[in-house]
Amino acid sequence: MAEQLAGWFVNTLGGVVRPEVIVFIVSLMPILELRGGIIAGFLMGLDLIPSFVIAFIGNILPIPFILMFIKYIFKVLKKTGLRGRIERLENKAISKSDKIQKYAYWGLLLFVGIPLPGTGAWTGALIAVLLGMNPKKSFGVIVVGVIMAGIIISVFSYGLLGMIM
């Protein structure tokens, strides 16, 4: 799914917006994150290192805000007509948290670092908050996990796909 969405951004914004900006915007988004950003960079012909760095910054930028403010934001939103949606989002995050609960920070690292659908820094940060994990420790673990996911996706896109295309 990340590949299709990243491709859509590249096809829609390519030629209008600088490739680096597209990588950054894609990486900021919760579903796409760094994975989509690196794939977008590859599709636009960006070199690996600039693509990786821009995608990393775009993906990690919202994480401190999630770790610090999401409980408050959810509390406020639950007082509006969005209560059901917020509760579903919380329940979805908690349903993915079994490995994190069992292995604590190692579980968080693997959850963020292994690029599978539904995993990543955004969901990892939300789960860390909902489980009451230390925000500073969680942020450090999420940073390492994003780097790990970035390396895996880079090998896939710039290595394997690079040989095929």
Secondary structure, 3 states (H helix, E strand, C coil): CHHHHHHHHHHHHECCECHHHHHHHHHHCCCCHHHHHHHHHHHCCCCHHHHHHHHHHHHHCCHHHHHHHHHHHHHHHHCCCCHHHHHHHHHHHHHCCHHHHHHHHHHHHHHHHCCCCCCCHHHHHHHHHHCCCCHHHHHHHHHHHHHHHHHHHHHHHHHHHHHHC
